[in-house]
Amino acid sequence: MTPIILSLIYLFYLSLICQTLFIYDSIGYIKLGERILHQGIIAYIQDGPQREPLYPLIIAAAMRLGQIFSVDYNWILKLLHIAILALTQVLAFIILKGLGVKGWPRTLAILYIGISPVLVNSTLWVYSEIAVMPLVLAVVLSAARAWKGPNAVNGIVLGLCLFLCVCAKNIFEAIAPLLMLPFLVLAIRKKWDRRVVVLFLTCSAAFYIPLTSYKFLNYTLNGHFTFTDRASWALYGNTARRMEPLTSKRLAAAFAYIPSPHLCYVLLDRDHCDFWSYKPSDNYGAGKFQELQNNGTPKEKIDRIMINLAVRKTMDHPFQYTFLAFLESLKMLFWETSKAGQVTYPDWLEKTYNLKWFDPLLVSITAGLSLCALVSLIILLYRGRNKTTAAGPYAQGLALFTLLMLMAYAACHSFFFVLQRYALPIAPLWIVAIAFMFNKGKR
């Protein structure tokens, strides 16, 4: 508990001093929260498809609490963010305990989740990634418990946790089947053992029934059988950008852009770096979307058409597309930074973050440790694939689903443009994996 208490003191201190800047998507989230507060969730869906509903609901709740207690809702929202990060620390502690991680690796891991520059920043700005962090760990925990004891209750809990992840980040609609796959394989290996089959079916039902219901509600109220309206044009835009001629300078910029855009701008000219920013892909996607609308394409067909067009484009240069998708997935290793922005810090902390060597060193160490932890998990699970360790199936399940979550999350994001903040939902899981690696090294 000591690491959590220390980090809470630090976070409360910063929440009193720091100022949040409302720009870009954060303004959109605030407006969506206001719409839910004043008009209700049905009106929110009628005007859609909108962004995923969970985080706007959190903002609406903060606004409502602010009205009840006559305080600024931004202060309430910061408290909710701090509570969410504290919950993330608790869930990380449970996972580490299940993995057998003790001593300083566990203590430092829990403490670092509460003082990490990028995770602290995520509690102080207004973006949805903070809401996903504990849900990711909850999925790993519930999946490990289902792996240890396959039954209907564990299947329902896992399915609902996965659905809540989709309510915060729609990318989990693609990730969920990958996390369910091990249970199907287990059922086959156990010759369709009834308990495993029931687990798989209940998990699928608990996930797909509410997911399909929300899509049907969207279709009924706004004519789109989808969860959000962002995936299709984002997929098309990024695919169209990747199919552009790949010159040597563009390739160099693609590599330099992986750790951070700032590094690319330092090493290469702005035009080649900007090619790998969100702007070209957004322009391609929005342009095609507008073109289809102007041509009179029914709105309920636009999403499917854009996805089909994206798939066809990948066939123009499939190897180039695959290579660039792999480079995009590597951004998930570079989750840490002290330059996330949109928050003003006290002078002493701002000066520390602005030291020329601080951020590059921080990013290099965390990315390197994350890669080593990933490789360590792969080796560990490969060596123990045909045997049960002394730690038992629960620990094996925790290790397995930690690895699967990290790899599935990176793989599914590789089809799109990855902003640095998109890696934040799995940042606590990276810290857990690093602590597990050091704990194995102690033995």
KARA-V713375 format. One record per helix or strand of 2 or more residues. SS is the DSSP state (2 for helix, 1 for strand). FROM is the first residue (numbers start at 0). LEN is the number of residues. Records with the same first field share a line. If there is no record, write none. Layout:
SS->FROM-LEN / FROM-LEN
This chain:
2->1-16 / 24-15 / 40-6 / 52-17 / 72-26 / 102-13 / 116-8 / 128-20 / 151-17 / 171-18 / 193-29 / 230-12 / 247-12 / 260-7 / 269-5 / 277-17 / 298-16 / 317-16 / 346-7 / 355-28 / 391-22 / 419-23
1->18-2 / 342-2
